[in-house]
Amino acid sequence: MKYFVLLLILTLSSESMSAKKVRFSVDMADQTISPLGIHVMGDFQDEAGFVNGDWQPNTTLMTTNSDSTIFSVVVDIPAFRKYEYRFINGDQSYETEFIPIPSLVGYDFIDN
């Protein structure tokens, strides 16, 4: 019984140690900023604790300093995984950024 409890504690500790703070940032210089704000959506949102789940365009609001054009948000997500995301100028999926073909995930025409 003692071995099981120790193993459980070590497992929980190693999982929490693998979580990392990740900053998503986008420079919006020369862009008209939507009054609804700048958001990021992706398959990290559920892991980061946003209650509506992944790929929700109006959930993860990015902020900036008043004198900066760089919008960002910091989330705490598990390490050693691949995450896909998109920046949104507004809060609807159709307002996502344009991704050039060489930057697409795996060049498989996935727009993330």
Accessible surface in RSA format (square Angstrom, percent):
REM  Atomic radii and reference values for relative SASA: ProtOr
REM  Chains: A
REM  Algorithm: Lee & Richards
REM  Probe-radius: 1.40
REM  Slices: 20
REM RES _ NUM      All-atoms   Total-Side   Main-Chain    Non-polar    All polar
REM                ABS   REL    ABS   REL    ABS   REL    ABS   REL    ABS   REL
RES MET A   1   180.49  93.5 133.89  88.6  46.61 111.0 115.48  98.2  65.01  86.1
RES LYS A   2   183.27  89.4 173.71 106.6   9.56  22.8 121.12 109.0  62.15  66.2
RES TYR A   3   166.20  77.6 159.45  90.7   6.75  17.6 124.65  93.7  41.55  51.2
RES PHE A   4   120.89  60.5 119.38  73.9   1.51   3.9 120.22  72.9   0.67   1.9
RES VAL A   5    67.23  44.2  67.23  60.9   0.00   0.0  67.23  58.4   0.00   0.0
RES LEU A   6   101.34  56.4  99.76  71.4   1.58   4.0 100.88  70.9   0.46   1.2
RES LEU A   7    87.02  48.5  85.27  61.0   1.75   4.4  86.63  60.8   0.39   1.0
RES LEU A   8    84.55  47.1  81.27  58.1   3.28   8.2  84.19  59.1   0.37   1.0
RES ILE A   9    93.34  53.1  92.22  68.7   1.13   2.7  93.07  67.0   0.27   0.7
RES LEU A  10   104.31  58.1 100.74  72.1   3.57   9.0 101.22  71.1   3.08   8.3
RES THR A  11    57.63  41.0  53.43  54.2   4.20  10.0  43.52  58.5  14.11  21.3
RES LEU A  12   103.67  57.7  98.76  70.7   4.91  12.3  99.07  69.6   4.60  12.4
RES SER A  13    48.62  41.1  43.94  58.6   4.69  10.8  25.65  54.6  22.98  32.2
RES SER A  14    63.91  54.0  55.59  74.2   8.32  19.2  43.03  91.6  20.88  29.3
RES GLU A  15   107.04  61.5  97.36  73.7   9.68  23.0  41.35  80.0  65.69  53.6
RES SER A  16    78.51  66.3  57.56  76.8  20.96  48.3  51.05 108.7  27.46  38.5
RES MET A  17   144.56  74.9 124.94  82.7  19.62  46.7 106.32  90.4  38.24  50.7
RES SER A  18    34.46  29.1  30.16  40.2   4.31   9.9  22.86  48.7  11.60  16.2
RES ALA A  19    37.57  34.5  23.62  36.5  13.95  31.7  23.72  33.4  13.85  36.7
RES LYS A  20   107.17  52.3 104.52  64.1   2.65   6.3  58.87  53.0  48.30  51.5
RES LYS A  21   158.25  77.2 128.15  78.6  30.09  71.7  92.38  83.1  65.87  70.2
RES VAL A  22    50.18  33.0  47.08  42.6   3.09   7.5  50.18  43.6   0.00   0.0
RES ARG A  23   155.71  65.4 127.31  64.9  28.39  67.6  40.12  54.8 115.59  70.1
RES PHE A  24    12.91   6.5  10.53   6.5   2.37   6.2  12.91   7.8   0.00   0.0
RES SER A  25    50.08  42.3  28.78  38.4  21.31  49.1  24.61  52.4  25.48  35.7
RES VAL A  26    27.79  18.3  22.63  20.5   5.16  12.4  27.79  24.1   0.00   0.0
RES ASP A  27    85.35  59.8  61.37  61.1  23.98  56.7  26.38  62.1  58.97  58.8
RES MET A  28    21.50  11.1  17.92  11.9   3.58   8.5   8.86   7.5  12.64  16.8
RES ALA A  29    44.91  41.3  34.03  52.5  10.88  24.7  35.69  50.3   9.22  24.4
RES ASP A  30   151.50 106.1 104.39 103.9  47.11 111.4  41.63  98.0 109.87 109.6
RES GLN A  31   105.57  59.0  84.39  61.7  21.18  50.4  12.41  26.4  93.16  70.7
RES THR A  32   125.24  89.1 108.25 109.7  16.99  40.5  76.94 103.3  48.30  73.0
RES ILE A  33    65.05  37.0  46.45  34.6  18.60  44.8  46.45  33.5  18.60  50.5
RES SER A  34    19.52  16.5  10.89  14.5   8.64  19.9  12.71  27.1   6.82   9.5
RES PRO A  35   141.71 103.3  98.69  90.0  43.03 156.4 112.04  92.5  29.67 184.4
RES LEU A  36    99.15  55.2  83.91  60.0  15.24  38.3  88.18  61.9  10.97  29.5
RES GLY A  37    16.43  20.3   0.00   N/A  16.43  20.3  16.41  45.0   0.03   0.1
RES ILE A  38     1.25   0.7   1.05   0.8   0.20   0.5   1.05   0.8   0.20   0.6
RES HIS A  39    10.52   5.7  10.52   7.3   0.00   0.0   1.29   1.3   9.23  10.7
RES VAL A  40     0.00   0.0   0.00   0.0   0.00   0.0   0.00   0.0   0.00   0.0
RES MET A  41    14.57   7.5  14.57   9.6   0.00   0.0  14.57  12.4   0.00   0.0
RES GLY A  42     0.00   0.0   0.00   N/A   0.00   0.0   0.00   0.0   0.00   0.0
RES ASP A  43    45.90  32.1  38.78  38.6   7.11  16.8  17.08  40.2  28.81  28.7
RES PHE A  44     0.00   0.0   0.00   0.0   0.00   0.0   0.00   0.0   0.00   0.0
RES GLN A  45     0.00   0.0   0.00   0.0   0.00   0.0   0.00   0.0   0.00   0.0
RES ASP A  46    89.54  62.7  77.94  77.6  11.60  27.4   7.92  18.6  81.62  81.4
RES GLU A  47    79.49  45.6  55.48  42.0  24.01  57.2  12.91  25.0  66.58  54.4
RES ALA A  48    28.14  25.9   0.41   0.6  27.72  63.1   2.10   3.0  26.03  69.0
RES GLY A  49    56.58  69.8   0.00   N/A  56.58  69.8  34.70  95.2  21.88  49.0
RES PHE A  50    50.88  25.5  46.19  28.6   4.69  12.2  49.29  29.9   1.59   4.5
RES VAL A  51   144.36  95.0 107.28  97.1  37.08  89.3 115.00  99.9  29.36  79.6
RES ASN A  52    92.46  63.8  69.16  66.8  23.31  56.1  14.61  35.2  77.85  75.2
RES GLY A  53    17.29  21.3   0.00   N/A  17.29  21.3  17.20  47.2   0.09   0.2
RES ASP A  54    53.23  37.3  38.42  38.2  14.81  35.0  12.10  28.5  41.14  41.0
RES TRP A  55    86.29  34.6  76.62  37.1   9.68  22.7  61.87  33.0  24.42  39.6
RES GLN A  56    60.76  34.0  60.76  44.4   0.00   0.0   0.49   1.0  60.27  45.7
RES PRO A  57    21.99  16.0  21.99  20.0   0.00   0.0  21.99  18.2   0.00   0.0
RES ASN A  58    84.85  58.5  64.84  62.7  20.02  48.2   5.06  12.2  79.80  77.1
RES THR A  59    31.53  22.4   9.65   9.8  21.88  52.1  14.47  19.4  17.06  25.8
RES THR A  60     0.81   0.6   0.38   0.4   0.44   1.0   0.81   1.1   0.00   0.0
RES LEU A  61    91.71  51.1  80.20  57.4  11.51  28.9  80.20  56.3  11.51  31.0
RES MET A  62     4.11   2.1   0.00   0.0   4.11   9.8   0.03   0.0   4.08   5.4
RES THR A  63    88.66  63.1  83.63  84.8   5.03  12.0  58.99  79.2  29.67  44.8
RES THR A  64    52.61  37.4  20.37  20.6  32.25  76.9  28.40  38.1  24.22  36.6
RES ASN A  65   108.17  74.6  99.80  96.4   8.37  20.2  15.65  37.7  92.51  89.4
RES SER A  66   126.46 106.9  79.59 106.2  46.87 108.0  58.41 124.4  68.05  95.3
RES ASP A  67   133.34  93.4  92.97  92.5  40.37  95.5  49.49 116.5  83.85  83.6
RES SER A  68    40.98  34.6  24.73  33.0  16.24  37.4  20.48  43.6  20.49  28.7
RES THR A  69    67.19  47.8  62.33  63.2   4.86  11.6  54.01  72.5  13.18  19.9
RES ILE A  70    86.06  49.0  80.38  59.9   5.68  13.7  80.38  57.9   5.68  15.4
RES PHE A  71    24.29  12.2  24.29  15.0   0.00   0.0  24.29  14.7   0.00   0.0
RES SER A  72    20.61  17.4  18.48  24.7   2.13   4.9   1.11   2.4  19.51  27.3
RES VAL A  73    28.36  18.7  22.42  20.3   5.93  14.3  28.36  24.6   0.00   0.0
RES VAL A  74    70.33  46.3  45.20  40.9  25.13  60.5  45.20  39.3  25.13  68.2
RES VAL A  75     9.55   6.3   3.18   2.9   6.37  15.4   9.55   8.3   0.00   0.0
RES ASP A  76    72.20  50.6  60.56  60.3  11.64  27.5  22.13  52.1  50.07  49.9
RES ILE A  77     3.40   1.9   3.03   2.3   0.37   0.9   3.37   2.4   0.04   0.1
RES PRO A  78    30.46  22.2  29.26  26.7   1.20   4.4  29.26  24.2   1.20   7.4
RES ALA A  79    20.15  18.5   6.25   9.6  13.90  31.6  13.15  18.5   7.00  18.5
RES PHE A  80   188.98  94.5 141.97  87.9  47.01 122.3 156.80  95.1  32.18  92.1
RES ARG A  81   134.57  56.5 104.32  53.2  30.25  72.0  40.35  55.1  94.22  57.1
RES LYS A  82   144.49  70.5 116.42  71.4  28.07  66.8 108.30  97.5  36.18  38.5
RES TYR A  83    44.98  21.0  25.48  14.5  19.51  50.8  25.48  19.1  19.51  24.0
RES GLU A  84    24.28  13.9  21.51  16.3   2.77   6.6   6.30  12.2  17.97  14.7
RES TYR A  85    85.01  39.7  79.81  45.4   5.21  13.6  33.52  25.2  51.50  63.5
RES ARG A  86    28.37  11.9  28.37  14.5   0.00   0.0   3.18   4.3  25.19  15.3
RES PHE A  87    23.99  12.0  23.34  14.5   0.65   1.7  23.66  14.3   0.32   0.9
RES ILE A  88     0.79   0.4   0.00   0.0   0.79   1.9   0.66   0.5   0.13   0.4
RES ASN A  89    42.67  29.4  34.41  33.3   8.26  19.9  16.97  40.8  25.70  24.8
RES GLY A  90     0.00   0.0   0.00   N/A   0.00   0.0   0.00   0.0   0.00   0.0
RES ASP A  91    27.09  19.0  26.87  26.7   0.22   0.5   0.60   1.4  26.49  26.4
RES GLN A  92    73.47  41.1  73.47  53.7   0.00   0.0  10.97  23.3  62.50  47.4
RES SER A  93    59.37  50.2  51.41  68.6   7.96  18.3  36.39  77.5  22.98  32.2
RES TYR A  94   181.02  84.5 144.01  81.9  37.01  96.3 120.86  90.8  60.16  74.2
RES GLU A  95    49.76  28.6  36.43  27.6  13.33  31.7  19.23  37.2  30.53  24.9
RES THR A  96    32.94  23.4  13.54  13.7  19.40  46.2   1.66   2.2  31.28  47.3
RES GLU A  97    62.46  35.9  48.94  37.0  13.52  32.2  29.66  57.4  32.80  26.8
RES PHE A  98   171.44  85.8 147.27  91.2  24.17  62.9 153.16  92.9  18.28  52.3
RES ILE A  99    24.53  14.0  15.62  11.6   8.91  21.5  15.62  11.3   8.91  24.2
RES PRO A 100    66.50  48.5  64.87  59.1   1.63   5.9  66.50  54.9   0.00   0.0
RES ILE A 101   107.56  61.2 104.66  78.0   2.89   7.0 104.66  75.4   2.89   7.9
RES PRO A 102    92.88  67.7  80.94  73.8  11.94  43.4  81.78  67.5  11.11  69.0
RES SER A 103    71.80  60.7  45.99  61.4  25.80  59.4  26.48  56.4  45.32  63.5
RES LEU A 104    11.50   6.4   5.42   3.9   6.08  15.3   5.42   3.8   6.08  16.4
RES VAL A 105    44.18  29.1  37.50  34.0   6.68  16.1  43.97  38.2   0.21   0.6
RES GLY A 106    54.37  67.1   0.00   N/A  54.37  67.1  32.71  89.8  21.67  48.5
RES TYR A 107   143.53  67.0 130.49  74.2  13.04  33.9  94.60  71.1  48.93  60.3
RES ASP A 108    99.44  69.7  80.53  80.1  18.91  44.7  20.12  47.4  79.31  79.1
RES PHE A 109   152.55  76.3 132.04  81.8  20.51  53.4 132.11  80.1  20.44  58.5
RES ILE A 110    74.18  42.2  70.33  52.4   3.85   9.3  74.18  53.4   0.00   0.0
RES ASP A 111    76.30  53.4  71.36  71.0   4.94  11.7  11.60  27.3  64.71  64.5
RES ASN A 112    31.97  22.0  19.11  18.5  12.85  30.9  10.34  24.9  21.63  20.9
END  Absolute sums over single chains surface
CHAIN  1 A     7778.7       6324.8       1454.0       4790.7       2988.1
END  Absolute sums over all chains
TOTAL          7778.7       6324.8       1454.0       4790.7       2988.1
